Amino acid sequence: MKRMSTRRITQAKSCFAALGSITTRSQFGGYGLLAEGVMFAVIAEGELYLRATASMEPAFRARGMVNMVYSKRGVPITLRYYWVDESLWRERNELVGLAWQAVREARREQRLKAGDHGRLKALPNIDVNMERLLWRAGIRNAYDLRLQGAKRSYLSLLQQQTNLGLRVLLSLGGAIAGYHQAALPAELHNELVRWFDHMMAMRRHGHEPVIQGP
């Protein structure tokens, strides 16, 4: 299998040379394929899989491409990488065009997640563990957090972990406003505390919390 992948890497480097410097790294038990440092494909067991963002997936599926499935500790995980069959290899111009789109969309996604919209961990009160929780709740960057607001973000976190207390809510409010949670302006602090108390009372009675304000 390693020999098959090595041959495929050589073939891919030749095919995608127009995209820039093509390098590899270990990924998903195979090899990630990078163009100028941006990963756009994976080679595993001698097969090539192109990376797709959400906007590209419909086109890949319409062409009949299927997802890569990666086994992690015996659990199958469907990845957003799509198999390049031999017929597509023969359509070199189309394949290079799809790879170029994959690189372009990957760069755009990187800018949104870690650049233009800011990484969560760069905000006050957000450490690596909180960043992971927010990611699981679908809040991927500072823009997402500000868009959702402290209260909606807190409710999203409760879907993942039910034992979160007031301090987490204050931390989210501080992250959005630019303050350490212990130094929140009194007006914002009091508003969040009042909402937290009201929300907890509603939850005890089986009602959905009402969100008003930040």
Sequence and secondary structure as in RCSB ss.txt:
>XXXX:A:sequence
MKRMSTRRITQAKSCFAALGSITTRSQFGGYGLLAEGVMFAVIAEGELYLRATASMEPAFRARGMVNMVYSKRGV
PITLRYYWVDESLWRERNELVGLAWQAVREARREQRLKAGDHGRLKALPNIDVNMERLLWRAGIRNAYDLRLQGA
KRSYLSLLQQQTNLGLRVLLSLGGAIAGYHQAALPAELHNELVRWFDHMMAMRRHGHEPVIQGP
>XXXX:A:secstr
 HHHHHHHHHHHHHHTGGGS EEEEEETTEEEEEETTEEEEEEETTEEEEE  TTTHHHHHHTT  EEEEEETTE
EEEEEEEE  HHHHH HHHHHHHHHHHHHHHHHHHIIIIITT  GGGSTT  HHHHHHHHHTT  SHHHHHHHHH
HHHHHHHHHH TT  HHHHHHHHHHHHTS GGG  HHHHHHHHHHHHHHHHHHHTT        
